[in-house]
Amino acid sequence: MEGQRDLFGEAGQVGWDVRRSARARRLAIRVHPDGRVEIVVPAHASASVVQSFVARHRNWIERKLAERRGHAPTDETFPPRVLQLAAFEESWPIELEPTLGATRPLSFDGRVLRVAEAATPANLRRHLLRWLLEHVRDGFAVRLETLARESSLKHASLQVRRQRTRWGSCSRRGAISLNVCGVFQRPPVLRYLMLHELVHLRHMNHSVDYWRAVEDLCPDWRALDRELTQGWRQVPRWVFEA
């Protein structure tokens, strides 16, 4: 009989599945075209053996995932005409501004981002990413605090970073880290990601109790997890080029 459970953190991350198979003779890894990672495990393999196997092959998995993301559609132009932040339901028009210079290539006014017409793409990407991190940090903090109160889970701190392979993490001290790329996902997907990390404040593992707690707070977590696995396709390419 075959079974499957999702892992996050110590043996993988959101969307990395472990499938036990009575027919499997050895551990194997499959990186599917949609970005889903599947670890095929013989029925007798212990959790520690699986985690050790994944740790040894993590670099290979992340390299394959990066290759998959490389096949995602590229932006036609940079800077884009509009920066869409789906999780916040925000649209930021981007306008070229001839009066801005290299030392100050970006400004914002209301809901418009103004970028220096003469700025180099590399310099503009760096400043745009810096603005994005600051803007998203505030938005994530408000949403995470609201979810923490609703779920009676108290985190110690929040950090927002750009990460290429990991959507989030939670330390034993209650420090939660979220990937800025979560802002390009639909609001329910971002909510699931935050709840996924908050539940780790109560269960620092992926036991039956952990997943039961996740499901209590987010009944459709499986569908949202699959969507998040493919969420890299929603991230503009310039975010990783900055």
C-alpha positions in Angstrom: 0.0 0.0 0.0 1.3 3.5 -0.9 0.9 6.6 1.2 1.9 10.2 0.8 2.4 13.1 3.2 3.8 16.6 2.6 6.9 17.9 4.3 8.2 21.4 5.1 11.4 22.5 6.7 13.7 19.8 7.9 13.1 17.3 5.0 12.0 19.8 2.4 9.6 22.7 1.9 6.1 23.5 0.8 5.3 21.2 -2.1 8.0 18.6 -1.4 6.1 15.3 -1.1 7.3 12.0 0.4 5.5 9.0 -1.1 6.0 5.6 0.5 5.9 2.8 -1.9 5.8 -1.0 -1.2 7.3 -1.5 -4.7 10.3 0.9 -4.3 13.6 -0.7 -3.6 15.6 2.4 -3.0 15.1 6.2 -2.3 14.6 8.3 -5.4 13.9 11.9 -6.2 11.6 13.2 -9.0 11.4 16.9 -10.0 8.2 17.3 -12.0 7.8 19.9 -14.8 5.4 21.9 -12.7 8.1 22.3 -10.0 6.7 19.6 -7.6 9.4 17.6 -5.9 8.5 14.0 -5.0 10.7 11.7 -2.8 9.9 8.1 -3.4 10.7 6.0 -0.3 10.7 2.2 0.4 8.1 1.2 2.9 10.7 0.2 5.5 12.8 3.5 5.4 12.8 5.5 8.6 12.2 9.3 8.8 15.8 9.9 9.7 17.0 8.0 6.7 14.7 10.1 4.4 15.8 13.4 5.9 19.5 12.4 5.6 18.9 11.5 1.9 17.1 14.8 1.2 19.9 16.7 2.9 22.6 15.1 0.8 20.7 15.8 -2.5 19.3 19.2 -1.5 21.7 21.2 -3.8 20.8 19.0 -6.8 17.0 19.5 -6.1 17.4 23.2 -5.8 19.4 23.3 -9.0 16.7 21.4 -10.9 14.0 23.7 -9.4 16.0 26.8 -10.6 16.2 25.2 -14.1 12.4 24.8 -14.0 11.9 28.4 -13.1 14.2 29.4 -15.9 11.6 28.0 -18.3 8.9 30.4 -17.0 7.8 33.2 -19.3 10.1 36.2 -19.2 9.0 39.8 -18.8 8.8 41.5 -22.2 10.3 44.7 -20.9 12.0 46.1 -17.9 10.9 48.1 -16.0 7.4 46.7 -16.4 4.6 49.2 -17.0 2.8 48.0 -13.9 4.0 46.1 -10.8 1.2 43.8 -9.7 1.3 42.7 -6.0 -1.4 40.1 -6.1 -1.4 39.2 -2.4 -2.0 42.9 -1.5 -4.4 43.4 -4.4 -2.3 46.3 -5.5 -1.2 47.6 -8.9 1.7 50.1 -9.0 2.0 51.9 -12.4 5.7 52.6 -13.2 6.5 55.8 -15.0 9.8 57.0 -16.5 10.9 60.3 -14.9 13.7 62.3 -16.6 14.5 64.4 -13.6 15.6 61.5 -11.4 19.3 60.5 -11.4 21.5 57.6 -10.8 21.8 58.3 -7.0 18.0 58.5 -6.6 16.6 56.4 -9.5 13.2 55.6 -7.8 10.5 57.5 -6.0 6.9 56.9 -5.3 3.9 59.1 -5.0 0.5 57.8 -3.9 0.2 54.6 -6.0 2.8 55.5 -8.8 6.4 54.4 -8.9 8.6 56.8 -10.8 11.9 55.5 -12.1 14.9 57.4 -13.6 14.8 57.4 -17.3 18.6 57.3 -17.5 19.1 54.7 -14.8 20.9 51.4 -15.8 18.7 48.3 -15.5 21.0 46.8 -12.9 20.9 49.9 -10.7 17.1 50.2 -11.1 16.6 46.5 -10.2 18.5 46.9 -7.0 16.5 50.0 -5.9 13.2 48.4 -7.0 13.9 45.3 -5.0 14.9 47.4 -1.9 11.6 49.3 -2.2 9.7 46.0 -2.6 11.2 44.5 0.5 10.4 47.5 2.6 6.8 47.7 1.3 6.1 44.0 1.6 7.6 43.8 5.1 5.0 46.2 6.4 2.1 44.5 4.6 3.2 41.0 5.7 3.6 42.2 9.3 0.0 43.4 9.5 -1.4 40.2 8.0 0.8 37.9 10.1 -0.2 39.7 13.3 -3.9 39.4 12.4 -3.6 35.7 11.7 -1.6 35.1 14.8 -4.4 36.7 16.9 -7.1 34.8 15.1 -5.3 31.5 15.6 -4.0 32.2 19.2 -0.4 31.7 18.0 2.2 34.2 19.1 5.4 34.7 17.0 8.5 36.5 18.3 9.6 38.3 15.1 9.2 38.5 11.4 11.9 38.7 8.7 11.2 39.2 5.0 13.9 38.2 2.5 14.3 37.3 -1.1 14.9 33.6 -1.3 15.3 31.5 -4.4 14.0 28.1 -3.2 12.3 28.5 0.2 9.0 30.1 0.8 9.3 30.4 4.6 10.6 29.1 7.9 10.0 29.2 11.6 12.6 28.8 14.3 12.2 27.3 17.7 12.4 30.8 19.2 9.4 31.9 17.2 11.2 33.8 14.6 9.3 33.6 11.3 10.9 34.3 7.9 8.9 34.8 4.8 9.9 35.1 1.2 9.1 38.5 -0.4 8.0 36.5 -3.5 4.9 35.5 -1.5 3.5 39.0 -2.5 3.1 37.8 -6.1 0.7 35.0 -5.0 -3.1 35.1 -4.5 -4.2 36.3 -1.1 -5.4 32.8 0.0 -2.0 31.3 -0.9 -0.2 33.9 1.1 -2.6 33.3 4.0 -1.8 29.5 3.8 1.9 30.1 3.8 1.6 32.3 6.9 -0.6 29.8 8.7 1.8 27.0 7.8 4.6 28.8 9.6 2.5 29.9 12.6 1.4 26.3 13.3 5.1 25.4 13.7 5.0 27.6 16.8 2.9 24.8 18.3 4.3 21.8 16.5 8.0 21.9 15.4 7.6 18.8 13.3 5.3 17.4 10.7 3.3 15.0 12.8 -0.3 14.0 12.4 -1.1 16.6 15.1 0.7 19.3 13.1 -1.3 18.6 9.9 -4.5 18.3 11.8 -3.9 21.8 13.2 -3.1 23.2 9.8 -6.3 21.7 8.4 -8.4 23.1 11.3 -7.2 26.6 10.3 -7.0 26.1 6.6 -9.3 23.3 5.3 -8.2 23.7 1.7 -4.5 23.7 2.4 -3.7 20.9 0.0 -4.9 22.8 -3.0 -3.2 26.0 -1.8 0.0 24.0 -1.2 0.0 22.8 -4.8 -0.6 26.3 -6.0 2.3 27.6 -4.0 4.5 24.9 -5.4 4.0 26.5 -8.8 4.1 30.0 -7.4 7.5 30.8 -8.8 5.9 31.2 -12.2 4.2 34.3 -10.8 7.4 36.0 -9.7 8.8 38.6 -12.2 12.2 37.6 -13.5 13.9 40.9 -12.4 13.3 40.0 -8.7 16.0 37.3 -9.0 18.2 39.4 -11.3 18.5 42.3 -8.8 
